[in-house]
Amino acid sequence: IDKHGKSNGFESLKKWKHLNLIEPTLQAKTASGGKHLFYFKREDEPITQMIGFLPGVDIKAHENNYVLVAPSATDKGQYEWDLEKSKEGGTMVTPSKDLIQSIKKQYGETHGYKYDGKDGLRDLVRRSHTRDRTQTTDLFETIALGFGDEGGRNDKLAKFVGGLLYRAVDDGVVV
């Protein structure tokens, strides 16, 4: 839950109609005043990374995701366990199936997915024109278009290699 930049995740969550589904679990305070809530993943309801499932609220659930935890520190400050707000004993819990389904549904609504079986190729084209470009967009365009004819190829190659390494592509494969 972010509390910096233009979005306040705490305010977004307060307005979310499924707030009551969020169960007490292990929590941490971030250096910038945000919060991390830690849950075990469910076997019967898969979920992955969902950046901006609500404004200022990200779901980090991909195997390559990571977050800083106590006693980590950055230039913004210290990360601390929030045992006062955590489940008794600082215990992590498994979220309800309803919570995971509600998060996925909200993410779909926030980002224009219906998950109704009709989100086919035509809808994919529509969505691709309404979403922001990302570093992954640039990486795939480099794969499709190459490094260019003249000027900037070294820079583009360095960014491409960095993008692969950042996404955990094995260095032996990259080199």
Backbone as a ProteinNet text record, in pm:
[ID]
protein_1_A
[PRIMARY]
IDKHGKSNGFESLKKWKHLNLIEPTLQAKTASGGKHLFYFKREDEPITQMIGFLPGVDIKAHENNYVLVAPSATDKGQYEWDLEKSKEGGTMVTPSKDLIQSIKKQYGETHGYKYDGKDGLRDLVRRSHTRDRTQTTDLFETIALGFGDEGGRNDKLAKFVGGLLYRAVDDGVVV
[TERTIARY]
87.1	0	91.6	86.6	175.3	112	198.3	153.4	250.2	284.5	372.1	329.4	381.1	339.9	198.6	130	-1.8	-115.5	-89.8	-195.7	-171.6	-276.4	-270.3	-347.8	-274.3	-336.2	-428.7	-399.4	-485.7	-624.6	-629.6	-758.6	-832.3	-759.3	-820.7	-883.5	-809.5	-861.6	-983.9	-983.7	-1098.7	-1227.1	-1215.7	-1333.1	-1369.6	-1282	-1304.7	-1417.7	-1513.6	-1631.9	-1601.2	-1483.8	-1449.4	-1343.6	-1327	-1228.9	-1247.4	-1371.5	-1401	-1342.3	-1301.6	-1244	-1095.9	-1033.5	-891.1	-877.5	-816.7	-801.7	-670.2	-665.6	-538.6	-432.2	-313.8	-200.5	-72.8	41.3	168.7	178.3	216.8	224.9	358.4	398.6	520.8	495.4	561.3	557.2	674	646.8	753.5	822.2	935.9	1014.2	942.8	851.9	783.5	644.1	613.5	484.3	377	414	319	313.7	257.6	241.9	250.5	307.2	306.8	223.1	130.5	53.6	98.7	137.2	191.6	90.8	63.6	-27.7	38.6	1.5	40.1	-43.4	10.6	-66.8	-157.7	-274.9	-369.2	-333.7	-349.4	-327	-443.8	-564.3	-685.3	-730.7	-658.8	-698.1	-570.9	-511.6	-384.8	-399	-293.1	-287	-142.1	-122.1	13.1	23.9	131.4	151.2	37	-14	-119.4	-87.3	-8.3	31.3	-88.4	-120	-231.8	-366.7	-381.4	-513.7	-615.3	-570.7	-639.5	-532.8	-569.9	-467.4	-384.7	-253.8	-164.9	-157.8	-218.7	-216.5	-171.6	-61.2	-6.6	-13.8	-34.3	-26.4	104.9	190.1	317.1	305	276.3	253.2	320.3	407.8	481.5	606.7	652.2	768.5	894.8	900.7	1017.9	1000.9	887	865.6	938.4	975.8	1034.4	996.6	1002.2	980.8	1087.8	1114.8	1205.9	1129.6	1197.7	1137.3	1232.7	1182.7	1264.4	1379.2	1494.9	1535.7	1593.9	1551.4	1604.4	1583.2	1670.9	1659.3	1694.6	1630.8	1662.4	1686.6	1709.5	1728.5	1600.7	1486.7	1359.2	1335.9	1409.5	1391.4	1399.9	1346	1357.5	1228.6	1242	1128.4	1114.2	990.6	966.9	848.4	856.7	740.6	635.3	510.8	400.6	324.8	383	323.8	195.4	178.8	56.6	-65.4	-46.9	-157.8	-163	-58.4	-52.4	-143	-166.6	-236.4	-151.9	-218.2	-150.2	-27.1	84	208.7	281.2	233.7	297.7	284.1	169.7	145.9	96.6	148.3	96.2	-20.3	-123.3	-239.8	-261.6	-345.3	-388.2	-515.8	-521.3	-640.9	-759	-877.6	-996.5	-1000.4	-1068.2	-1086.9	-1165.1	-1260.6	-1339.9	-1251	-1151.5	-1062.5	-984.9	-927.6	-848.8	-936.5	-1055.6	-1146.1	-1187.6	-1208.3	-1246.3	-1131.5	-1009.2	-891.7	-879.7	-893.2	-881.5	-991.9	-1112.3	-1224.1	-1198.7	-1152.7	-1123.7	-1012.3	-909	-799.2	-851.9	-941	-1002.1	-1080	-1157.5	-1236	-1144.4	-1040.1	-947.2	-874.4	-841.1	-758.7	-834.7	-966.5	-1046.1	-1056.3	-1035.5	-1054.3	-1189.4	-1258.5	-1388.7	-1380.3	-1284	-1272.3	-1404.2	-1472.7	-1601.4	-1592.3	-1472.5	-1454.7	-1460.5	-1491.1	-1500.9	-1382.2	-1285.7	-1166.5	-1070.1	-1115	-1034.6	-940.8	-898.4	-799.8	-846.3	-972.9	-1021.6	-1013.3	-1051.3	-1045.8	-901	-813.1	-670.9	-617.7	-655.4	-611.8	-663.5	-790.3	-847.7	-770.9	-744	-673.8	-531.4	-467.5	-327.7	-314.6	-420.5	-415.8	-455.4	-506.6	-552	-462.9	-362.9	-276	-144.5	-78.7	49.4	159.2	257.4	376.6	458.6	528.7	614.6	753.7	845.2	978.5	969.5	873.3	854.7	809	725.2	684.2	807.9	897.4	1020.2	1106	1114.6	1194.6	1140.9	1009.7	950.4	960.5	949.3	965.9	1108.6	1206	1344.9	1361.6	1297.8	1303.4	1242.7	1128.9	1058.6	1128	1184.1	1236.2	1387.9	1456.8	1602.7	1657.6	1788.3	1857.1	1871.8	1818	1826.5	1945.2	1945.7	2050.8	2174.8	2155.8	2270.3	2242.9	2347.9	2337.3	2245.8	2296.4	2215.7	2207.3	2275.1	2265	2328.4	2443.6	2508.9	2418.9	2359.8	2268.8	2148.2	2092.1	1974.8	2010.9	2128	2173.6	2193.9	2255.2	2277.2	2143.6	2046.7	1913.9	1845.1	1861.9	1801.6	1858.7	1991.7	2057.5	2017.6	2017.2	1974.5	1831.6	1743.6	1603.9	1590.6	1671.7	1669	1718.7	1830.7	1886.6	1792.1	1729.8	1633.7	1517.3	1481.2	1369.4	1416.1	1534.8	1589.5	1621.4	1646.5	1695.1	1837.7	1868.9	2000.2	2111.7	2216.3	2323.1	2391.9	2402.8	2464	2384.5	2255.4	2169.4	2183.3	2191.5	2200.9	2332.5	2442.6	2574.9	2586.9
-115.6	0	121.6	198	313.4	438.6	522.9	651.5	759.5	754	855.3	873.6	974.1	1000.3	1056.9	1036.9	1098.1	1013	889	801.6	763.9	768.2	724.2	593	483.8	352	331.3	396.9	383.4	439.3	553.3	613.3	524.8	467.7	377.2	257.4	198.2	81.2	115.3	231.9	271.8	274.3	310.2	321.8	190.1	89.4	-36.6	-114	-158.7	-225.9	-361.6	-417.6	-548.7	-538.9	-421.4	-400.4	-500.8	-536.5	-629	-768.6	-801.4	-933.3	-942.2	-827.6	-827.5	-869.3	-985.6	-1042.9	-997.8	-989.2	-957.4	-1061.7	-1013.5	-1098.4	-1023.2	-1081.5	-1015.3	-886.7	-775.7	-645.8	-578.5	-493.8	-415.1	-272	-178.5	-37.1	-12.6	57.4	87.6	218.3	241.3	361.1	489	479.2	599.2	616.4	539.6	554.1	461	372.1	274.4	150.8	45.3	-77	-197.4	-307	-436.1	-532.3	-601	-707.5	-838.1	-935.2	-1060.7	-1173.8	-1243.1	-1357.4	-1474.6	-1596	-1714.4	-1718.1	-1780.1	-1796.1	-1917.8	-1906.8	-2018.6	-2112.8	-2240.8	-2340	-2341.7	-2313.6	-2328.5	-2200	-2090.5	-1962.9	-1885.1	-1913.6	-1849.6	-1698.3	-1628.7	-1483.5	-1448.1	-1342.3	-1298.9	-1149.3	-1090.1	-946.6	-866.4	-770.2	-681	-539.7	-470.2	-333.5	-241.5	-165.1	-71.7	-140.7	-246.9	-310.4	-208.8	-121.1	3	111.5	237.5	341.8	338.4	320.6	316.6	182.5	78.6	-54.7	-156.5	-223.9	-324.7	-461.6	-563.7	-702.6	-757.7	-804.6	-865.4	-1014.6	-1092.8	-1235.1	-1321.8	-1263.7	-1341.5	-1396.9	-1511.8	-1574.7	-1489.4	-1396.2	-1309	-1176.1	-1154	-1030.1	-1035.8	-919.6	-909.7	-775.7	-767.4	-641.7	-631.5	-510.3	-491.1	-515.6	-570.4	-594.8	-546.3	-541	-502.9	-602.3	-557.5	-424.1	-338.8	-361	-284.2	-134.8	-57.7	88.5	143.7	253.2	326	471.4	555.4	697.3	760.6	693.3	744.5	703.9	605.4	562.4	412.3	367.3	229	150.4	25	-67.1	-133.2	-145.8	-203.9	-299.1	-406.6	-493.7	-419	-429.4	-365.3	-474	-516.1	-625.6	-583.2	-453.7	-403	-424	-407.7	-422.5	-562	-641.7	-776	-871.4	-987.5	-1094.3	-1131.6	-1176.8	-1211.5	-1298.1	-1258.2	-1332.3	-1303.8	-1205.7	-1175.1	-1287.6	-1353.7	-1471.1	-1433.2	-1501.6	-1488.4	-1584.1	-1540.4	-1625.6	-1645.1	-1741	-1762.2	-1682.4	-1598.5	-1516.7	-1602	-1549.7	-1621.6	-1623.3	-1722.9	-1731.8	-1609.8	-1564.5	-1446	-1322.9	-1306.8	-1191.4	-1196.1	-1311	-1323.2	-1297.5	-1354.1	-1332.7	-1186.1	-1120.8	-978.9	-890.9	-924.7	-850.5	-864.8	-987.7	-1011.1	-938.4	-940.3	-870.9	-720.1	-666.4	-523.1	-484.4	-566.8	-539.3	-534.2	-627.2	-627.7	-500.9	-457.4	-334.2	-212.6	-208.6	-95.5	-84.7	-199.1	-199.7	-239.1	-251	-274.7	-418.1	-514.2	-654.4	-699.2	-781.4	-829.3	-971.3	-1049.3	-1190.7	-1263.9	-1230.6	-1293.7	-1389.4	-1421.5	-1509.5	-1435.3	-1306.1	-1227.3	-1132.9	-1142.5	-1057.9	-1117	-1127.6	-1188	-1089	-1122.8	-1044	-901.2	-882.7	-746.7	-661.3	-720.6	-645.5	-619.5	-714	-694.9	-573.8	-560.5	-445.8	-316.6	-314	-194.7	-158.3	-259.5	-233.8	-186.2	-239.6	-202.3	-56.2	2	143.2	236.2	181.3	266.8	256.6	167.5	153	225.8	254.6	323.9	231	290.4	216	185.5	73.9	36.2	2.5	-26.9	-70.1	-202.8	-285.8	-412.7	-386.8	-285	-246.4	-215.4	-133.4	-96.7	-219.5	-311.1	-431.7	-515.9	-536.2	-616.3	-545.3	-413.9	-341.6	-355.2	-356.9	-377.5	-516.3	-616	-751.9	-752.6	-687	-687.6	-602.7	-488	-392	-390.1	-448.1	-445.9	-322.2	-303	-195.1	-67.7	-66	53.9	48.1	139.8	140.5	217.3	338.9	422.4	498.3	522.7	606.6	548.7	542	496.4	346	270	124.2	71.6	127.5	82.3	108.1	226.5	261.6	167.7	142.5	55.5	-88.2	-134.8	-268.5	-277.4	-175.6	-175.4	-178.3	-99.2	-99.5	-234.5	-294.2	-424.3	-531.2	-536.8	-634.6	-610.3	-484.4	-451.9	-495.7	-476.6	-518.4	-668.7	-743.5	-889.6	-932.8	-875.4	-911.9	-872.8	-755.6	-709.4	-808.1	-870.5	-964.9	-1108	-1121.3	-1248.6	-1348.3	-1298.4	-1387.4	-1425.9	-1553.5	-1603.9	-1530.1	-1484.6	-1407.2	-1486.7	-1618.7	-1700.7	-1696.8	-1685	-1674.3	-1535.2	-1432.8	-1294.7	-1272.2	-1323.5	-1303.8	-1394.4
0	0	0	-108.4	-121.6	-63.1	-7.4	46.2	-0.6	-127.5	-186.5	-331.6	-394.8	-532.4	-534.8	-646.6	-661.2	-606	-571.1	-520	-374.8	-295.6	-156.8	-147.2	-138.6	-134.5	-16.6	95.1	212.7	183.1	113	76.4	-23.7	-119.5	-217	-147.6	-53.1	17.9	102.1	166.4	248.9	167.5	39	-47.9	-116.2	-106.9	-178.1	-112.3	-191.9	-137.4	-74.3	-99.6	-42.4	67.5	124.3	231	345	372.4	483.1	461.7	339.6	312.5	350.2	376.1	411.9	557.8	577.1	711.3	774.2	905.9	972.4	937.1	909.4	874.8	911.9	887.6	914.8	832.7	898.9	832.5	862.1	768.8	786.7	742.1	810.1	771.1	676.3	565.7	470.7	508.2	447.2	477.3	434.9	337.5	288.3	348.4	453.7	520	468.1	378.9	326.7	414.6	360.7	437.8	345	395.2	327	409.9	346.7	410.1	346	426.1	375.6	393.1	282.3	282.6	211.9	251.6	175.9	48.8	-57.6	-180.3	-167	-226.3	-227.5	-342.4	-319.3	-424.8	-523.2	-473.7	-555.5	-624.9	-607	-669.7	-703.7	-821	-855.7	-873.2	-838.5	-855.5	-884	-958.6	-990.5	-964.6	-1009.5	-987.9	-1050.4	-975.4	-1024.6	-978.1	-1057.7	-1023.1	-1043.2	-940.8	-949.1	-950.4	-871.2	-864.7	-814.6	-728.1	-690.7	-696.1	-713.7	-713.1	-583.8	-599.2	-484	-413.6	-471.7	-410.3	-515.4	-487.5	-577.7	-511.9	-594	-548.5	-602.6	-514.9	-553.8	-526.4	-629.8	-608.1	-714.5	-793.8	-893.3	-826.3	-871.5	-807	-816.1	-910.4	-921.8	-849.3	-784.5	-709.3	-576.1	-527.8	-394.5	-334.9	-204.8	-133.3	-24.9	18	130.6	260	357.8	489.3	597.7	718.4	834.1	847.7	880.2	923.5	810.1	684.4	571.2	590.7	529.4	533.7	396.4	360.7	237.8	276.4	176.8	207.6	261.6	244.1	297.1	442.1	489.4	627.4	645.5	756.9	803.2	776.5	739.2	731.7	868.2	916.4	1049.3	1044.1	1121.7	1136.8	1217.5	1177.4	1249.2	1326	1436.5	1513.8	1583.4	1604.3	1667.5	1577.1	1445.7	1350.4	1288	1308.3	1251	1326.6	1265.4	1336.9	1457.8	1561.8	1687	1659.9	1719.5	1704.4	1573.6	1496.6	1368.5	1268.3	1271	1188	1048.7	947.1	811.1	795.2	722.1	699.5	549.7	516.5	378.6	357.5	254.1	232.8	187.8	206.6	161.5	9	-44	-188.3	-237.1	-156.2	-191.7	-208.5	-121	-131.6	-263.2	-295.3	-418.3	-540.1	-542.7	-655.9	-666.3	-553.8	-553.8	-602.9	-564	-611.6	-763.2	-813.3	-956.9	-1034.2	-979.5	-1044.2	-1045.4	-933.2	-925.3	-1022	-1030.4	-1123.2	-1266.2	-1298.2	-1430.9	-1457.8	-1358.6	-1374	-1385.8	-1304.5	-1305.9	-1439.4	-1499.1	-1620	-1746.2	-1737.9	-1857.3	-1903.6	-1815.5	-1850	-1796	-1873.2	-1826.9	-1771.4	-1816.3	-1776.3	-1798	-1907.6	-1936.5	-2054.5	-2098.1	-2212.7	-2345.3	-2341.7	-2464.7	-2479.8	-2389	-2396.9	-2499.1	-2622.2	-2727.2	-2792.5	-2913.6	-2985.8	-3012.4	-3049.9	-3076	-2949.9	-2838.1	-2713.4	-2672.7	-2702.1	-2673.7	-2750.5	-2875.5	-2955.5	-2893.4	-2853.8	-2791.2	-2664.7	-2580.4	-2454.4	-2478.5	-2581.3	-2604.1	-2644	-2698.4	-2737	-2623.6	-2515	-2405.3	-2282.3	-2285.3	-2168.8	-2190.2	-2081.3	-2086.2	-2136.2	-2200.8	-2241.3	-2116.2	-2119.1	-2007.4	-2061.3	-1971.2	-2013.6	-2087.9	-2051.6	-2121.7	-2264.7	-2286	-2421.3	-2504.9	-2450.2	-2521.6	-2551.2	-2455.6	-2472.7	-2588.5	-2592.4	-2699.9	-2835.3	-2837.4	-2963.7	-3014.9	-2924.8	-2965.9	-3025.8	-2966.2	-3021.5	-3161.5	-3177.6	-3305.6	-3411.8	-3373.1	-3470.4	-3481.7	-3385.9	-3388.4	-3320.5	-3335.9	-3264.9	-3347.7	-3468.8	-3552.3	-3645.8	-3742.3	-3844.1	-3800.2	-3751.8	-3715.9	-3587.4	-3512.5	-3392.9	-3286.6	-3166.6	-3054.1	-3037.4	-3127.3	-3116.3	-2989	-2949.8	-2826.3	-2706.1	-2702.6	-2593.1	-2591.9	-2710	-2718.5	-2678	-2719	-2680.9	-2529.9	-2470.3	-2325	-2250.6	-2295.6	-2232.2	-2249.3	-2367.7	-2395.1	-2302.2	-2293.4	-2205.5	-2060.3	-2018.1	-1881.9	-1855.7	-1954.6	-1940.6	-1924.6	-1999.3	-1985.9	-1848.3	-1805.2	-1674.6	-1561.5	-1572.4	-1471.7	-1458.2	-1569.8	-1569	-1542.4	-1485.5	-1436.7	-1547.8	-1671.2	-1775.8	-1737.7	-1745.5	-1705.2	-1779.8	-1706	-1770.2	-1880.6	-1864.7	-1968.9	-2098.3	-2088.3	-2206.1	-2267.9	-2183.8	-2231.9	-2305.3	-2249.3	-2309.1	-2428.3
[MASK]
+++++++++++++++++++++++++++++++++++++++++++++++++++++++++++++++++++++++++++++++++++++++++++++++++++++++++++++++++++++++++++++++++++++++++++++++++++++++++++++++++++++++++++++++

